[in-house]
């Protein structure tokens, strides 16, 4: 029971998990029908029909494995194999069975057919097909149409009856338009019964295009005219009694051709070679008429192979005493063959000098072998000629075959040296000749002279007497022989770091260097008597011409040389105790010394080449020339010169490798005449440019440090964020260094406690207070006072004159917001004056008074702004930037002139000024404000009215003379009469008045007033600046208030020590007095702007962290 359960489970598993093959092989329905019809129509035997069985699978396998069909295969979506016919090869079951294209067209993927003994029943229509290749063997009723379909590229015809073409069997040249292979053959080339059935190719028609054909092979009686037909390979077999044989001369566009004349004599096509042609290979076999002139092949620039093989030796006999019938051969020719040509002599010695292979077998050459020039000839075949005597040395560099020349009696020593080791390739020298091994010359004075050169792993081996086979080597390689006995080329399997490679020549090993190497000399044998020297070592050349030896400048004549030994003969005896020997091999020179009267000099080579000296090989050291030094004499000697003399004083020595004096520890300078005193350190770390003046021993500190060793920081304050009047946190920014000993901070007279400090930031706590104070920061015994930089933040700021009752005070900043019709910082001026009813001289109107328009001009040279109103003008410009020291003394004045304008578009002007010799830039921007907007600066919010002018000033990277110094920016305002403006203004005329009473440093906003001719210029100064990214308090100072013809006031803004960027923001405004009157005579003028013109100087705030 248990076994049955297991069996059931196993069957279930097999059912679900084991796949069952259910694939089929079958023909498509179309191919099945085509096969039935083809087999039925062509009359195949019952055996053939039996292939088709009820089983589709059996049928497909049988058909596709038969000799008659080749099949292709696809796979359908179910994975089954679908077979289709691609090639048909059928032989008629009965002679002349009919067949037509209709029997084949239904095979849609058929590309090749071969039919034997069928009758073509549909004429030209048979070739109207998509098939690529057609082969008709002994078929009847063949009609070739004038043109063939483009897909038909291969056509084979073997015929035993005439083609059924019109015009007596003429074939149109147009069939070559697409054909790549065309074959037209007889079943038997020498049977006369077939001569008259051969078709002919239609004559050349110059209006037809050029054709390109891969291969043509034809039996012909009428030689075709192949003008303008480019043929890659042509095989032409001429039957008896040829017609138009001269048409061979039209084959100039055939690259490779073979012509056979089986029954009748034809002429050599000399005209073919008279003009340039494309022929690369030419073979002519069969019956040839004797030549009537010599042949010049030099116009065949691409000819590589040339062969003539006449049926009889009457080819050249008896013209020109049977001399070789060629005057010139092209340089491209690689192989030249004339067999059985009757050639008896070769009179042109250099005829074969560039031909690699020459075969003149079975000719009538006799006498002594000609002394030919054979520069590039590798193989030379003179089999079965009648040469006799000795083989000249000029044949030594060829593989010569003189078999069956029974008159040959002697061979040169070049061959005899290798006869024993390379007999297999040299036996043809003596096969069936009169030479016996006993008559071989002795191998003397014929030593191999090999040379080698490498390029990566490839090499060229060349020289003299190198043999006739690939030489054996101790390194695996692949090699080929380029020129026997002379030149080989190859590639090493692995050169690695091996310095030498060995080859075997004449049974002996020859060592060659695998890369250029200086010749090594180990011993020198010098004579006590005589003048013969022997040098032993390595890396010498086998070629005497590559070796040069001189002894004290006298040439030592080379007697013999190998890789390891050289002997040479001196014409004079050695006279010096030590003589200098220069040995040059392969252009590389080694120098040694020879000691007189020492038979054997043991040479210790110098480890390096003595470039500018000689090698004393007694101990292997270089002796340098007077101007050089070093182990290899490559270092020039430089003399220390001072004032034209060689001198380093009493306190130094000359380093002749550099030409610089090396001074003792207490001196320095070009000639060591200056004292050297160590400063003991100048705190050069922390990226500060403190330097030691080592002539005085005193440190020169940068602006941020002081002290004997620049160890004490010179602190400064750039900005302060104050506490409120109730006291609290005070934040201080600036430079405080890394040493903060005995630190105290005072705000005014009050101590600031709970101090924290690092190199750029400090904070502390201060008690209650009010007003403007100075900040005192003392550390390391140095006090820094930032004057009036601290102002207790107030909750409420008062407005000037409480806005005169004509406005509302913004107590956050102390700014008046005036009622309509009123203006000015205290709302005490009219910005829309009332009319007047009084009159005077000049008379005044009784109509409402209209304030005059103003015109503003910006000077692009000095960056000044001028406001013209009637005959009154106001000018505002940046005057100077003044640097003050700690005691408030002026140390530098920077005047602004020749500004550069960076941008000028409509209502915006941007100027740039660079202080001379520094990278400090002052950027000054003037902008016409078109609409009223809020303006924020240093934490304050102010209002800019429409038709105002906003200016901003940025000072970047100012180079302070000392870190204790500060800056003052001076701004000048000028009021004057403008006589050029012809506008009556007598009724408003008044003198200039300047009011500076509103400069209060305890307020955020300070004001000045300049009035003239009942026009008022208000200047508002914000006691705040953005210093190195932080807002801080500043004060304003009146510099000059002495009216002149051009009456002016100069305002100084006292800036802190800002090193990166200071941003300043004053502003100005122009109003008319409430007493202004409009004069009746004269024109009003046409200014650009009307009424309050405000000039403001803000900057974009940038915070640094």
WOSULTA-V111703 format. One record per helix or strand. SS is the DSSP state (H for helix, E for strand). FROM is the first residue (numbers start at 1). LEN is the number of residues. If there is no record, write none. Layout:
BEGIN
ss-><SS & SS>
from-><FROM & FROM>
len-><LEN & LEN>
END
This chain:
BEGIN
ss-><H & E & H & H & H & E & E & E & H & E & E & H & E & E & E & H & E & H & E & H & E & E & E & H & E & H & E & E & E & H & E & E & E & E & E & E & E & E & H & E & E & H & H & H & E & E & E & E & E & E & E & E & E & H & E & E & E & E & E & E & E & E & E & E & E & E & E & E & E & E & E & E & E & E & E & E & E & E & E & E & E & E & E & E & H & E & E & E & E & E & E & E & E & E & E & E & E & E & E & E & E & H & E & E & E & E & E & E & E & E & E & E & E & E>
from-><2 & 25 & 29 & 46 & 56 & 69 & 81 & 97 & 101 & 112 & 118 & 123 & 133 & 140 & 154 & 166 & 170 & 173 & 181 & 192 & 200 & 211 & 229 & 245 & 254 & 270 & 281 & 295 & 305 & 319 & 323 & 326 & 335 & 345 & 357 & 366 & 379 & 386 & 393 & 399 & 407 & 413 & 423 & 437 & 449 & 458 & 473 & 477 & 487 & 500 & 508 & 520 & 532 & 544 & 547 & 554 & 565 & 578 & 588 & 600 & 613 & 621 & 628 & 635 & 641 & 645 & 652 & 660 & 667 & 674 & 691 & 698 & 705 & 712 & 716 & 724 & 727 & 744 & 750 & 753 & 761 & 772 & 782 & 793 & 800 & 807 & 815 & 822 & 829 & 844 & 853 & 865 & 872 & 890 & 900 & 908 & 921 & 933 & 940 & 948 & 966 & 986 & 993 & 1005 & 1015 & 1024 & 1030 & 1035 & 1047 & 1061 & 1067 & 1079 & 1089 & 1093>
len-><16 & 3 & 13 & 4 & 9 & 7 & 11 & 3 & 3 & 5 & 3 & 5 & 5 & 1 & 6 & 4 & 2 & 5 & 6 & 6 & 2 & 12 & 15 & 6 & 13 & 4 & 8 & 2 & 6 & 4 & 1 & 3 & 5 & 1 & 3 & 2 & 3 & 5 & 3 & 3 & 4 & 4 & 7 & 3 & 7 & 7 & 1 & 7 & 6 & 6 & 6 & 6 & 7 & 3 & 5 & 8 & 6 & 8 & 8 & 3 & 4 & 4 & 2 & 2 & 2 & 2 & 4 & 4 & 2 & 2 & 3 & 3 & 2 & 2 & 6 & 1 & 9 & 4 & 2 & 5 & 6 & 8 & 10 & 1 & 6 & 4 & 4 & 2 & 2 & 1 & 6 & 5 & 13 & 6 & 6 & 7 & 9 & 5 & 5 & 9 & 12 & 3 & 3 & 8 & 8 & 4 & 4 & 6 & 9 & 4 & 6 & 1 & 2 & 5>
END
